[in-house]
């Protein structure tokens, strides 16, 4: 079975450019999470969706970051304009939780972003 | 609120040594508890979980017991191998809620 699929795996861009990261969750999962991981700050939750609806975006650093989930099989995280401090590994994760189930998270392999 | 506190690393052990990584939590209600493992260059993957008090999760020789009285979920392995070198994350969640992760503990096992 296909897991969570993220693209691109690696992205190198210059400061000021727009970056779009993509995620395809596991089919049938109803929750989708975006995380950012850095050495300094560890694993940070940016935003999560339930049934394509954003539930909590309080972790999104600033207005330069936006996330969408137009349908159950696709989500994007966009950074515009990008800055060097955005360099990190961005993970997408999905979960089947339904009602009454805590579920478990399935992570993608991550998108490593380097902003020069 | 909900939070997870886990043992600071890094941890370095010799092969076949005993491993304990401490994890304590704060949560309202009755959370589910998890240990995730991250190998270099990869995403996190579930190692084991426990969904209610006194449950023991186990996988690949690792074990952790959900202790409600001490709000703990310590990870143990009797004999570590070089291939266990990774970063280990303790986490909790509740129904309809986000996942709360600890800061991660880096483990290096030397031959």
Interface residues (C-beta under 8 A of the other chain):
Chain A: X4 X33 X42 X43 X45 X48 X50 X55 X56 X91 X93 X97 X99 X100 X101 X102 X103 X104 X105 X106 X107 X108 X109 X110
Chain B: X31 X32 X34 X36 X42 X43 X44 X45 X46 X49 X51 X89 X91 X93 X94 X95 X96 X98 X99 X101 X103 X104
